[in-house]
């Protein structure tokens, strides 16, 4: 169950694109991530997700092809500066990938791995 703007309650699933946040209707984008996507084109702040295998992804991490699904969070950091976070599932090591865009060039993907403090 989810509470949306103006007290609307949704019980079940919400499909399609959602635009806006609870107060300003300006900052939330949830989009289906599809096969044949060039990750360099995902520059709009928001969340992109796929619940199934996505194939032919370009400009992703080198080991992205083994995921049964993935999610990408895109943040605009002002101007042309973009940051992407990629989460694939399942991952054995709990890895997340991150990279940045400075207005003209994407950095390489960096793999972040959860570390057991023991």
N, CA, C and O atoms as CSV, one atom per row, in Angstrom:
chain,resi,resn,atom,element,x,y,z
A,1,UNK,N,N,0.852,-1.175,0.000
A,1,UNK,CA,C,0.000,0.000,0.000
A,1,UNK,C,C,0.895,1.234,0.000
A,1,UNK,O,O,1.872,1.289,0.746
A,2,UNK,N,N,0.575,2.206,-0.815
A,2,UNK,CA,C,1.384,3.420,-0.905
A,2,UNK,C,C,0.497,4.648,-0.804
A,2,UNK,O,O,-0.623,4.660,-1.315
A,3,UNK,N,N,0.998,5.668,-0.149
A,3,UNK,CA,C,0.311,6.941,-0.092
A,3,UNK,C,C,0.925,7.858,-1.133
A,3,UNK,O,O,2.138,8.067,-1.142
A,4,UNK,N,N,0.106,8.401,-2.002
A,4,UNK,CA,C,0.581,9.308,-3.030
A,4,UNK,C,C,0.081,10.715,-2.742
A,4,UNK,O,O,-0.637,10.935,-1.766
A,5,UNK,N,N,0.454,11.656,-3.577
A,5,UNK,CA,C,0.061,13.056,-3.425
A,5,UNK,C,C,-1.435,13.195,-3.215
A,5,UNK,O,O,-2.218,12.447,-3.799
A,6,UNK,N,N,-1.829,14.131,-2.399
A,6,UNK,CA,C,-3.229,14.447,-2.083
A,6,UNK,C,C,-3.953,13.297,-1.392
A,6,UNK,O,O,-5.178,13.203,-1.472
A,7,UNK,N,N,-3.203,12.410,-0.704
A,7,UNK,CA,C,-3.833,11.363,0.085
A,7,UNK,C,C,-4.327,10.167,-0.694
A,7,UNK,O,O,-4.995,9.304,-0.124
A,8,UNK,N,N,-4.023,10.083,-1.985
A,8,UNK,CA,C,-4.431,8.929,-2.768
A,8,UNK,C,C,-3.729,7.691,-2.237
A,8,UNK,O,O,-2.517,7.719,-2.023
A,9,UNK,N,N,-4.453,6.622,-2.022
A,9,UNK,CA,C,-3.872,5.383,-1.541
A,9,UNK,C,C,-3.951,4.343,-2.642
A,9,UNK,O,O,-5.003,4.135,-3.247
A,10,UNK,N,N,-2.823,3.693,-2.893
A,10,UNK,CA,C,-2.772,2.653,-3.913
A,10,UNK,C,C,-2.498,1.338,-3.214
A,10,UNK,O,O,-1.519,1.215,-2.477
A,11,UNK,N,N,-3.347,0.364,-3.438
A,11,UNK,CA,C,-3.139,-0.972,-2.895
A,11,UNK,C,C,-2.900,-1.893,-4.073
A,11,UNK,O,O,-3.824,-2.177,-4.836
A,12,UNK,N,N,-1.677,-2.364,-4.233
A,12,UNK,CA,C,-1.330,-3.166,-5.394
A,12,UNK,C,C,-0.145,-2.553,-6.085
A,12,UNK,O,O,0.742,-2.013,-5.425
A,13,UNK,N,N,-0.105,-2.622,-7.394
A,13,UNK,CA,C,1.051,-2.116,-8.123
A,13,UNK,C,C,0.698,-0.874,-8.918
A,13,UNK,O,O,-0.453,-0.658,-9.296
A,14,UNK,N,N,1.711,-0.068,-9.159
A,14,UNK,CA,C,1.581,1.122,-9.979
A,14,UNK,C,C,2.438,0.879,-11.211
A,14,UNK,O,O,3.601,0.498,-11.081
A,15,UNK,N,N,1.894,1.090,-12.397
A,15,UNK,CA,C,2.654,0.865,-13.617
A,15,UNK,C,C,2.800,2.165,-14.394
A,15,UNK,O,O,2.123,3.154,-14.115
A,16,UNK,N,N,3.694,2.145,-15.370
A,16,UNK,CA,C,3.909,3.325,-16.202
A,16,UNK,C,C,4.936,4.237,-15.586
A,16,UNK,O,O,5.705,3.822,-14.719
A,17,UNK,N,N,4.955,5.466,-16.023
A,17,UNK,CA,C,5.909,6.457,-15.528
A,17,UNK,C,C,5.241,7.312,-14.469
A,17,UNK,O,O,4.094,7.732,-14.626
A,18,UNK,N,N,5.959,7.564,-13.396
A,18,UNK,CA,C,5.487,8.450,-12.346
A,18,UNK,C,C,6.348,9.701,-12.396
A,18,UNK,O,O,7.574,9.614,-12.326
A,19,UNK,N,N,5.728,10.846,-12.515
A,19,UNK,CA,C,6.470,12.100,-12.571
A,19,UNK,C,C,6.096,12.951,-11.373
A,19,UNK,O,O,4.919,13.222,-11.138
A,20,UNK,N,N,7.109,13.375,-10.610
A,20,UNK,CA,C,6.858,14.270,-9.503
A,20,UNK,C,C,7.139,13.626,-8.171
A,20,UNK,O,O,7.255,12.404,-8.074
A,21,UNK,N,N,7.249,14.443,-7.144
A,21,UNK,CA,C,7.347,13.922,-5.790
A,21,UNK,C,C,6.080,14.315,-5.043
A,21,UNK,O,O,5.204,14.970,-5.608
A,22,UNK,N,N,5.978,13.927,-3.799
A,22,UNK,CA,C,4.733,14.119,-3.062
A,22,UNK,C,C,4.327,15.594,-2.943
A,22,UNK,O,O,3.139,15.897,-2.837
A,23,UNK,N,N,5.288,16.499,-2.960
A,23,UNK,CA,C,4.964,17.906,-2.754
A,23,UNK,C,C,4.976,18.753,-4.025
A,23,UNK,O,O,4.085,19.578,-4.225
A,24,UNK,N,N,5.964,18.559,-4.874
A,24,UNK,CA,C,6.131,19.469,-5.995
A,24,UNK,C,C,5.877,18.869,-7.358
A,24,UNK,O,O,5.827,19.587,-8.356
A,25,UNK,N,N,5.714,17.557,-7.408
A,25,UNK,CA,C,5.502,16.859,-8.688
A,25,UNK,C,C,6.578,17.234,-9.703
A,25,UNK,O,O,6.280,17.535,-10.859
A,26,UNK,N,N,7.862,17.212,-9.247
A,26,UNK,CA,C,8.908,17.630,-10.165
A,26,UNK,C,C,10.140,16.736,-10.212
A,26,UNK,O,O,10.928,16.857,-11.150
A,27,UNK,N,N,10.342,15.857,-9.258
A,27,UNK,CA,C,11.640,15.198,-9.177
A,27,UNK,C,C,11.664,13.681,-9.291
A,27,UNK,O,O,12.747,13.101,-9.213
A,28,UNK,N,N,10.546,13.014,-9.470
A,28,UNK,CA,C,10.532,11.560,-9.466
A,28,UNK,C,C,10.257,11.007,-10.847
A,28,UNK,O,O,9.254,11.348,-11.473
A,29,UNK,N,N,11.150,10.150,-11.323
A,29,UNK,CA,C,10.959,9.482,-12.604
A,29,UNK,C,C,11.245,8.004,-12.413
A,29,UNK,O,O,12.362,7.634,-12.051
A,30,UNK,N,N,10.263,7.157,-12.649
A,30,UNK,CA,C,10.461,5.716,-12.593
A,30,UNK,C,C,10.150,5.184,-13.975
A,30,UNK,O,O,9.025,5.298,-14.460
A,31,UNK,N,N,11.156,4.602,-14.606
A,31,UNK,CA,C,11.023,4.156,-15.983
A,31,UNK,C,C,11.454,2.713,-16.114
A,31,UNK,O,O,12.312,2.244,-15.366
A,32,UNK,N,N,10.859,2.004,-17.066
A,32,UNK,CA,C,11.242,0.635,-17.370
A,32,UNK,C,C,12.577,0.641,-18.099
A,32,UNK,O,O,12.742,1.340,-19.098
A,33,UNK,N,N,13.521,-0.130,-17.602
A,33,UNK,CA,C,14.815,-0.298,-18.260
A,33,UNK,C,C,14.680,-1.463,-19.222
A,33,UNK,O,O,14.344,-2.573,-18.812
A,34,UNK,N,N,14.936,-1.222,-20.481
A,34,UNK,CA,C,14.704,-2.222,-21.516
A,34,UNK,C,C,16.006,-2.707,-22.134
A,34,UNK,O,O,17.048,-2.066,-22.001
A,35,UNK,N,N,15.932,-3.844,-22.811
A,35,UNK,CA,C,17.076,-4.351,-23.562
A,35,UNK,C,C,17.457,-3.334,-24.634
A,35,UNK,O,O,16.637,-2.506,-25.030
A,36,UNK,N,N,18.686,-3.398,-25.096
A,36,UNK,CA,C,19.227,-2.511,-26.128
A,36,UNK,C,C,19.345,-1.062,-25.674
A,36,UNK,O,O,19.313,-0.150,-26.501
A,37,UNK,N,N,19.480,-0.841,-24.378
A,37,UNK,CA,C,19.619,0.514,-23.850
A,37,UNK,C,C,21.094,0.905,-23.786
A,37,UNK,O,O,21.934,0.127,-23.332
A,38,UNK,N,N,21.396,2.105,-24.242
A,38,UNK,CA,C,22.723,2.685,-24.079
A,38,UNK,C,C,22.688,3.475,-22.773
A,38,UNK,O,O,21.985,4.481,-22.677
A,39,UNK,N,N,23.435,3.030,-21.775
A,39,UNK,CA,C,23.380,3.675,-20.468
A,39,UNK,C,C,23.873,5.110,-20.498
A,39,UNK,O,O,23.567,5.878,-19.587
A,40,UNK,N,N,24.631,5.496,-21.522
A,40,UNK,CA,C,25.045,6.898,-21.654
A,40,UNK,C,C,23.850,7.815,-21.898
A,40,UNK,O,O,23.955,9.023,-21.686
A,41,UNK,N,N,22.724,7.269,-22.337
A,41,UNK,CA,C,21.542,8.095,-22.614
A,41,UNK,C,C,20.680,8.319,-21.380
A,41,UNK,O,O,19.748,9.122,-21.421
A,42,UNK,N,N,20.973,7.628,-20.288
A,42,UNK,CA,C,20.190,7.801,-19.060
A,42,UNK,C,C,20.771,8.953,-18.257
A,42,UNK,O,O,21.634,8.755,-17.401
A,43,UNK,N,N,20.290,10.161,-18.542
A,43,UNK,CA,C,20.832,11.353,-17.890
A,43,UNK,C,C,19.767,12.146,-17.135
A,43,UNK,O,O,20.079,13.142,-16.482
A,44,UNK,N,N,18.520,11.711,-17.221
A,44,UNK,CA,C,17.443,12.370,-16.488
A,44,UNK,C,C,17.385,11.815,-15.073
A,44,UNK,O,O,17.327,10.600,-14.881
A,45,UNK,N,N,17.401,12.702,-14.080
A,45,UNK,CA,C,17.336,12.280,-12.697
A,45,UNK,C,C,16.151,11.357,-12.496
A,45,UNK,O,O,15.037,11.656,-12.926
A,46,UNK,N,N,16.396,10.240,-11.842
A,46,UNK,CA,C,15.316,9.315,-11.562
A,46,UNK,C,C,15.803,7.906,-11.357
A,46,UNK,O,O,16.986,7.658,-11.121
A,47,UNK,N,N,14.866,6.991,-11.453
A,47,UNK,CA,C,15.107,5.590,-11.188
A,47,UNK,C,C,14.643,4.785,-12.384
A,47,UNK,O,O,13.530,4.977,-12.875
A,48,UNK,N,N,15.485,3.890,-12.853
A,48,UNK,CA,C,15.188,3.033,-14.001
A,48,UNK,C,C,15.349,1.594,-13.530
A,48,UNK,O,O,16.353,1.267,-12.898
A,49,UNK,N,N,14.384,0.730,-13.822
A,49,UNK,CA,C,14.455,-0.628,-13.300
A,49,UNK,C,C,13.911,-1.643,-14.288
A,49,UNK,O,O,13.074,-1.333,-15.137
A,50,UNK,N,N,14.410,-2.866,-14.153
A,50,UNK,CA,C,13.923,-3.995,-14.926
A,50,UNK,C,C,13.813,-5.187,-13.997
A,50,UNK,O,O,14.744,-5.490,-13.251
A,51,UNK,N,N,12.683,-5.859,-14.041
A,51,UNK,CA,C,12.493,-7.047,-13.229
A,51,UNK,C,C,12.854,-8.309,-13.966
A,51,UNK,O,O,12.649,-9.407,-13.449
A,52,UNK,N,N,13.387,-8.180,-15.162
A,52,UNK,CA,C,13.758,-9.350,-15.951
A,52,UNK,C,C,15.115,-9.115,-16.593
A,52,UNK,O,O,15.691,-8.033,-16.481
A,53,UNK,N,N,15.617,-10.139,-17.267
A,53,UNK,CA,C,16.930,-10.045,-17.914
A,53,UNK,C,C,16.899,-8.955,-18.978
A,53,UNK,O,O,15.986,-8.899,-19.803
A,54,UNK,N,N,17.902,-8.098,-18.948
A,54,UNK,CA,C,18.057,-7.092,-19.994
A,54,UNK,C,C,19.295,-7.461,-20.794
A,54,UNK,O,O,20.334,-7.791,-20.222
A,55,UNK,N,N,19.189,-7.405,-22.114
A,55,UNK,CA,C,20.298,-7.807,-22.982
A,55,UNK,C,C,20.746,-6.643,-23.844
A,55,UNK,O,O,20.028,-5.656,-24.005
A,56,UNK,N,N,21.932,-6.770,-24.389
A,56,UNK,CA,C,22.508,-5.778,-25.294
A,56,UNK,C,C,22.601,-4.392,-24.672
A,56,UNK,O,O,22.399,-3.388,-25.354
A,57,UNK,N,N,22.905,-4.335,-23.387
A,57,UNK,CA,C,23.141,-3.055,-22.724
A,57,UNK,C,C,24.514,-2.558,-23.152
A,57,UNK,O,O,25.491,-3.306,-23.092
A,58,UNK,N,N,24.597,-1.309,-23.581
A,58,UNK,CA,C,25.896,-0.749,-23.952
A,58,UNK,C,C,26.328,0.287,-22.925
A,58,UNK,O,O,25.502,0.925,-22.272
A,59,UNK,N,N,27.627,0.437,-22.801
A,59,UNK,CA,C,28.251,1.378,-21.875
A,59,UNK,C,C,27.936,1.060,-20.416
A,59,UNK,O,O,27.835,1.956,-19.578
A,60,UNK,N,N,27.783,-0.230,-20.131
A,60,UNK,CA,C,27.603,-0.695,-18.759
A,60,UNK,C,C,28.879,-1.327,-18.245
A,60,UNK,O,O,29.858,-1.432,-18.983
A,61,UNK,N,N,28.884,-1.750,-16.988
A,61,UNK,CA,C,30.036,-2.481,-16.456
A,61,UNK,C,C,30.271,-3.752,-17.261
A,61,UNK,O,O,29.335,-4.299,-17.845
A,62,UNK,N,N,31.494,-4.216,-17.293
A,62,UNK,CA,C,31.831,-5.366,-18.137
A,62,UNK,C,C,31.098,-6.637,-17.744
A,62,UNK,O,O,30.864,-7.485,-18.605
A,63,UNK,N,N,30.726,-6.806,-16.478
A,63,UNK,CA,C,30.051,-8.033,-16.053
A,63,UNK,C,C,28.547,-7.843,-15.841
A,63,UNK,O,O,27.931,-8.590,-15.081
A,64,UNK,N,N,27.956,-6.855,-16.504
A,64,UNK,CA,C,26.535,-6.560,-16.328
A,64,UNK,C,C,25.625,-7.593,-16.990
A,64,UNK,O,O,24.441,-7.651,-16.655
A,65,UNK,N,N,26.123,-8.396,-17.901
A,65,UNK,CA,C,25.269,-9.297,-18.674
A,65,UNK,C,C,24.707,-10.461,-17.870
A,65,UNK,O,O,23.746,-11.086,-18.319
A,66,UNK,N,N,25.257,-10.783,-16.708
A,66,UNK,CA,C,24.780,-11.930,-15.945
A,66,UNK,C,C,23.625,-11.646,-15.007
A,66,UNK,O,O,23.201,-12.552,-14.290
A,67,UNK,N,N,23.103,-10.452,-14.976
A,67,UNK,CA,C,22.055,-10.105,-14.027
A,67,UNK,C,C,20.686,-10.532,-14.534
A,67,UNK,O,O,20.408,-10.445,-15.730
A,68,UNK,N,N,19.829,-10.994,-13.625
A,68,UNK,CA,C,18.445,-11.326,-13.954
A,68,UNK,C,C,17.567,-10.083,-14.002
A,68,UNK,O,O,16.449,-10.137,-14.515
A,69,UNK,N,N,18.041,-9.006,-13.493
A,69,UNK,CA,C,17.353,-7.721,-13.508
A,69,UNK,C,C,18.316,-6.669,-12.994
A,69,UNK,O,O,19.361,-6.999,-12.433
A,70,UNK,N,N,17.977,-5.428,-13.179
A,70,UNK,CA,C,18.854,-4.378,-12.684
A,70,UNK,C,C,18.063,-3.103,-12.434
A,70,UNK,O,O,16.948,-2.921,-12.922
A,71,UNK,N,N,18.683,-2.236,-11.659
A,71,UNK,CA,C,18.123,-0.920,-11.395
A,71,UNK,C,C,19.244,0.098,-11.497
A,71,UNK,O,O,20.380,-0.174,-11.109
A,72,UNK,N,N,18.922,1.260,-12.016
A,72,UNK,CA,C,19.889,2.343,-12.122
A,72,UNK,C,C,19.273,3.599,-11.536
A,72,UNK,O,O,18.166,3.996,-11.898
A,73,UNK,N,N,20.010,4.218,-10.621
A,73,UNK,CA,C,19.608,5.506,-10.051
A,73,UNK,C,C,20.476,6.566,-10.715
A,73,UNK,O,O,21.700,6.438,-10.749
A,74,UNK,N,N,19.850,7.605,-11.241
A,74,UNK,CA,C,20.563,8.685,-11.908
A,74,UNK,C,C,20.343,9.968,-11.120
A,74,UNK,O,O,19.207,10.349,-10.836
A,75,UNK,N,N,21.434,10.626,-10.771
A,75,UNK,CA,C,21.376,11.907,-10.053
A,75,UNK,C,C,22.043,12.980,-10.876
A,75,UNK,O,O,23.148,12.789,-11.383
A,76,UNK,N,N,21.372,14.115,-11.011
A,76,UNK,CA,C,21.984,15.287,-11.610
A,76,UNK,C,C,22.610,16.082,-10.486
A,76,UNK,O,O,21.958,16.382,-9.486
A,77,UNK,N,N,23.870,16.420,-10.652
A,77,UNK,CA,C,24.584,17.129,-9.601
A,77,UNK,C,C,24.805,18.584,-9.989
A,77,UNK,O,O,25.797,19.193,-9.589
A,78,UNK,N,N,23.893,19.136,-10.757
A,78,UNK,CA,C,23.985,20.522,-11.188
A,78,UNK,C,C,24.624,20.641,-12.558
A,78,UNK,O,O,25.655,20.023,-12.823
A,79,UNK,N,N,24.024,21.421,-13.417
A,79,UNK,CA,C,24.568,21.583,-14.764
A,79,UNK,C,C,24.576,20.274,-15.520
A,79,UNK,O,O,23.573,19.560,-15.549
A,80,UNK,N,N,25.701,19.957,-16.133
A,80,UNK,CA,C,25.837,18.717,-16.894
A,80,UNK,C,C,26.435,17.576,-16.086
A,80,UNK,O,O,26.755,16.536,-16.662
A,81,UNK,N,N,26.597,17.725,-14.787
A,81,UNK,CA,C,27.223,16.687,-13.977
A,81,UNK,C,C,26.189,15.650,-13.559
A,81,UNK,O,O,25.182,15.970,-12.927
A,82,UNK,N,N,26.462,14.396,-13.928
A,82,UNK,CA,C,25.539,13.291,-13.709
A,82,UNK,C,C,26.271,12.195,-12.944
A,82,UNK,O,O,27.466,11.986,-13.155
A,83,UNK,N,N,25.571,11.499,-12.064
A,83,UNK,CA,C,26.106,10.305,-11.410
A,83,UNK,C,C,25.113,9.173,-11.604
A,83,UNK,O,O,23.911,9.357,-11.415
A,84,UNK,N,N,25.611,8.002,-11.983
A,84,UNK,CA,C,24.776,6.809,-12.141
A,84,UNK,C,C,25.222,5.748,-11.140
A,84,UNK,O,O,26.415,5.522,-10.940
A,85,UNK,N,N,24.232,5.100,-10.512
A,85,UNK,CA,C,24.452,3.964,-9.628
A,85,UNK,C,C,23.728,2.785,-10.262
A,85,UNK,O,O,22.549,2.896,-10.597
A,86,UNK,N,N,24.409,1.663,-10.433
A,86,UNK,CA,C,23.790,0.490,-11.035
A,86,UNK,C,C,23.796,-0.654,-10.031
A,86,UNK,O,O,24.830,-0.986,-9.451
A,87,UNK,N,N,22.621,-1.250,-9.837
A,87,UNK,CA,C,22.460,-2.394,-8.944
A,87,UNK,C,C,21.929,-3.554,-9.769
A,87,UNK,O,O,20.876,-3.436,-10.395
A,88,UNK,N,N,22.631,-4.656,-9.780
A,88,UNK,CA,C,22.172,-5.844,-10.494
A,88,UNK,C,C,21.782,-6.911,-9.501
A,88,UNK,O,O,22.329,-6.965,-8.399
A,89,UNK,N,N,20.849,-7.757,-9.872
A,89,UNK,CA,C,20.501,-8.856,-8.982
A,89,UNK,C,C,20.284,-10.121,-9.785
A,89,UNK,O,O,19.731,-10.056,-10.883
A,90,UNK,N,N,20.688,-11.242,-9.289
A,90,UNK,CA,C,21.394,-11.337,-7.989
A,90,UNK,C,C,22.889,-11.074,-8.158
A,90,UNK,O,O,23.462,-11.350,-9.212
A,91,UNK,N,N,23.501,-10.548,-7.125
A,91,UNK,CA,C,24.961,-10.431,-7.103
A,91,UNK,C,C,25.460,-11.206,-5.898
A,91,UNK,O,O,24.909,-11.089,-4.804
A,92,UNK,N,N,26.478,-11.979,-6.093
A,92,UNK,CA,C,27.027,-12.794,-5.015
A,92,UNK,C,C,27.713,-11.909,-3.981
A,92,UNK,O,O,27.622,-12.169,-2.781
A,93,UNK,N,N,28.390,-10.878,-4.437
A,93,UNK,CA,C,29.186,-10.055,-3.535
A,93,UNK,C,C,28.480,-8.769,-3.089
A,93,UNK,O,O,29.103,-7.931,-2.437
A,94,UNK,N,N,27.218,-8.597,-3.418
A,94,UNK,CA,C,26.494,-7.394,-3.020
A,94,UNK,C,C,26.988,-6.140,-3.694
A,94,UNK,O,O,26.858,-5.048,-3.142
A,95,UNK,N,N,27.552,-6.276,-4.880
A,95,UNK,CA,C,28.196,-5.159,-5.558
A,95,UNK,C,C,27.202,-4.132,-6.090
A,95,UNK,O,O,26.063,-4.445,-6.437
A,96,UNK,N,N,27.673,-2.926,-6.136
A,96,UNK,CA,C,26.996,-1.798,-6.762
A,96,UNK,C,C,28.062,-1.140,-7.638
A,96,UNK,O,O,29.251,-1.185,-7.324
A,97,UNK,N,N,27.624,-0.532,-8.733
A,97,UNK,CA,C,28.554,0.144,-9.636
A,97,UNK,C,C,28.205,1.629,-9.663
A,97,UNK,O,O,27.044,2.013,-9.528
A,98,UNK,N,N,29.225,2.444,-9.839
A,98,UNK,CA,C,29.010,3.889,-9.852
A,98,UNK,C,C,29.933,4.521,-10.899
A,98,UNK,O,O,31.059,4.073,-11.113
A,99,UNK,N,N,29.418,5.582,-11.548
A,99,UNK,CA,C,30.252,6.359,-12.477
A,99,UNK,C,C,29.700,7.780,-12.567
A,99,UNK,O,O,28.581,8.052,-12.133
A,100,UNK,N,N,30.503,8.682,-13.136
A,100,UNK,CA,C,30.156,10.101,-13.231
A,100,UNK,C,C,30.311,10.615,-14.656
A,100,UNK,O,O,31.046,10.048,-15.465
A,101,UNK,N,N,29.605,11.694,-14.941
A,101,UNK,CA,C,29.683,12.384,-16.226
A,101,UNK,C,C,29.939,13.856,-15.937
A,101,UNK,O,O,29.259,14.444,-15.096
A,102,UNK,N,N,30.910,14.465,-16.620
A,102,UNK,CA,C,31.278,15.853,-16.335
A,102,UNK,C,C,30.797,16.848,-17.386
A,102,UNK,O,O,31.251,17.992,-17.414
A,103,UNK,N,N,29.885,16.419,-18.243
A,103,UNK,CA,C,29.389,17.290,-19.296
A,103,UNK,C,C,29.935,16.923,-20.656
A,103,UNK,O,O,29.387,17.322,-21.684
A,104,UNK,N,N,31.039,16.146,-20.661
A,104,UNK,CA,C,31.594,15.713,-21.945
A,104,UNK,C,C,32.126,14.278,-21.916
A,104,UNK,O,O,32.214,13.638,-22.963
A,105,UNK,N,N,32.479,13.767,-20.743
A,105,UNK,CA,C,33.102,12.448,-20.650
A,105,UNK,C,C,32.552,11.662,-19.464
A,105,UNK,O,O,32.388,12.198,-18.368
A,106,UNK,N,N,32.267,10.372,-19.706
A,106,UNK,CA,C,31.893,9.451,-18.631
A,106,UNK,C,C,33.160,8.854,-18.034
A,106,UNK,O,O,34.097,8.541,-18.769
A,107,UNK,N,N,33.205,8.690,-16.708
A,107,UNK,CA,C,34.295,7.955,-16.075
A,107,UNK,C,C,34.062,6.461,-16.281
A,107,UNK,O,O,32.984,6.050,-16.711
A,108,UNK,N,N,35.064,5.657,-15.978
A,108,UNK,CA,C,34.881,4.216,-15.970
A,108,UNK,C,C,33.946,3.850,-14.816
A,108,UNK,O,O,33.809,4.601,-13.851
A,109,UNK,N,N,33.314,2.698,-14.932
A,109,UNK,CA,C,32.486,2.181,-13.839
A,109,UNK,C,C,33.401,1.713,-12.709
A,109,UNK,O,O,34.410,1.054,-12.958
A,110,UNK,N,N,33.051,2.051,-11.474
A,110,UNK,CA,C,33.757,1.564,-10.297
A,110,UNK,C,C,32.842,0.603,-9.565
A,110,UNK,O,O,31.672,0.910,-9.334
A,111,UNK,N,N,33.363,-0.553,-9.200
A,111,UNK,CA,C,32.583,-1.564,-8.499
A,111,UNK,C,C,32.760,-1.371,-7.002
A,111,UNK,O,O,33.879,-1.384,-6.489
A,112,UNK,N,N,31.650,-1.194,-6.314
A,112,UNK,CA,C,31.669,-1.062,-4.863
A,112,UNK,C,C,31.196,-2.391,-4.277
A,112,UNK,O,O,30.156,-2.909,-4.683
A,113,UNK,N,N,31.933,-2.938,-3.346
A,113,UNK,CA,C,31.602,-4.236,-2.774
A,113,UNK,C,C,31.376,-4.082,-1.283
A,113,UNK,O,O,32.170,-3.445,-0.591
A,114,UNK,N,N,30.288,-4.666,-0.785
A,114,UNK,CA,C,30.006,-4.675,0.648
A,114,UNK,C,C,31.069,-5.529,1.349
A,114,UNK,O,O,31.406,-6.616,0.881
A,115,UNK,N,N,31.579,-5.041,2.446
A,115,UNK,CA,C,32.607,-5.746,3.185
A,115,UNK,C,C,32.053,-6.166,4.529
A,115,UNK,O,O,31.482,-5.352,5.254
A,116,UNK,N,N,32.220,-7.435,4.864
A,116,UNK,CA,C,31.814,-7.947,6.177
A,116,UNK,C,C,32.839,-7.468,7.203
A,116,UNK,O,O,34.028,-7.748,7.052
A,117,UNK,N,N,32.403,-6.749,8.246
A,117,UNK,CA,C,33.370,-6.182,9.205
A,117,UNK,C,C,34.048,-7.215,10.086
A,117,UNK,O,O,34.935,-6.853,10.859
A,118,UNK,N,N,33.673,-8.480,10.007
A,118,UNK,CA,C,34.289,-9.499,10.870
A,118,UNK,C,C,35.681,-9.842,10.450
A,118,UNK,O,O,36.327,-10.681,11.077
